Amino acid sequence: MQIEEMGIRSKGCVTCKARRLKCDEGLPLCRRCNKAGITCGGYQLTNRFVDERPRIERSKNILRAQEDEMALLVGGQSHCQSSTFSFLLSQSLLVKGSENDFYISFLASKLSEGRATLELAGITHGSRDIGIQHQLWIWELAKVQPPSKSLAALAAMFFGECHGVNQLKLEAAATYGKALPDVSKALLQKTNFCILATVTSLCMYELLILRSNHGWEMHADGLSHLMQIGGPDLYVDPHYKSLLFEQRSILVSKAIITRQKTFLATQAWKSIPWADDPKSKRPIENLMDIICDMTTIYPELEKGASCQATSFSEVISKVVQLFADLNSWWSGWISQNSNSAAVIAPDAKEINFGVLFPSILHFDNLSNAYTVILYDAVRILLLQASQKLLTLTPLNAQELIVFHDQIQPNGPLLGLSSDVEALAREILRSMDYCYVQSGKFMGTYCILLSLDIANSCFEEDSREARWLSKNETKNKGYDCTRLRLLPECQLGRM
């Protein structure tokens, strides 16, 4: 478009006028100057232009995300179910044509990836009601009137982080600030689904931005209190149960980081939510049970040498039982997923940048990848705990030595290995697959703790730590460089 078409008087750019040449009056700068390799001096101040680049870039980001969603729907068996969910939910929400609804759809689709046995149910084409097993809570919270500010803030911030839209992140932060007073008022009421979902989304928001430890830990404490008031019986309801995996990931992470026991270790919380259908409990949720049980050893373990002999004996017995449970879990899982992983060479392009590992892992689906990563993290924690016991009370902890014997892996995965650093490397070797298969944006919050645990196994200036910082920052859903900025969240080496 030329300036004359806008009804604005012009005699060309400053440079063309000085050179006594006819200016083509291109926007925002003269194309004639550009072709001549001359810096265009621009137009006089009377010629005012609107910079549409930020708006155009934002529209491109949204379109790019929509294209990614459709690409996942068309191709890739491992993404079939979660992509179908993403498509249906986005179609349902975008009927209203709201950007916020699209952000919510994007968040839900990313959180649903990697979940096994996704089931679609109750699809009514007239009302477009969709029942989703794992992320039903997002859909239900999105229907609340007035609209949930906490969910809007989380969805917008997640989309903004993933696509680098700074203006959207600023808007999300403003929405988050408005959500806090509303939550304070809601807490005066009886605990219900909306309150639990709202506080969960606030926790997830704080973990996403990680400006400080204070925010997410405060929300996690509030969430813990609300869940205990409601009790495990609430979670038999599918709406509540769809919240439970992310809630357990958050609360268990806090318990391990602060070395405290969590109420989720009680048998009721490990059984009642699945009482109506025990077979619906996924392997990764059984693995989460073991992590919950692990938190029971930390209070005594943190006492160190001041711990009583009887307490040490109890902790040692618990660790032995935890090893038995974890080994049994692995044996059962690998027998059903013997071909879940394969060793492959890294991308040749990556080698040019100095890739750390000569081989990486490729999985048959994201669900198994996330499960193996979490298993490795749990095994690392258990080996670190048993090593600390062997250091504190070597005579009483002799029965733990057997768990530190080197076991040669029977396949591409380390399995029952006692090599802590090798297990940590296996987590890192799995990240490339997760990054690619999740479309660059991993949404599951259980990955946060696993990466932190892996990072804690290496010295700060080690090649592995530098590799993690350099390569995994490309995953916009989780910035690993934040680990070293958060002393309280950094797991101590044992």
Secondary structure, 3 states (H helix, E strand, C coil): CCHHHHCCCCCCCHHHHHHCCCCCCCCCCCHHHHHCCCCCCCCCCCCCCCCCHHHHHHHHHHHHHHHHHHHHHHCCHHHHHHHHHHHHHHHHHHHHCCHHHHHHHHHHHHHHCCCCCCCEEEEECCCCEEEECCCHHHHHHHCCCCCCHHHHHHHHHHHHHHHCCHHHHHHHHHHHHHHHHHHHHHCCCCCCHHHHHHHHHHHHHHHHHCCCHHHHHHHHHHHHHHHHHHCHHHHHCHHHHHHHHHHHHHHHHHHHHHCCCCHHHCHHHHHHHHCCCHHHCCHHHHHHHHHHHHHHHHHHHCCHHHCCHHHHHHHHHHHHHHHHHHHHHHHHHHHHCCCCEEEECCCHHHHHCCCCCCCEEEECCHHHHHHHHHHHHHHHHHHHHHHHHHHHCCCCCHHHHHHHCCCCCCCCCCCCCCCHHHHHHHHHHHHHHHHHHCCCCCCCCHHHHHHHHHHCCCCCCCHHHHHHHHHHHHCCCCCHHHHHHCCCCCCCCC
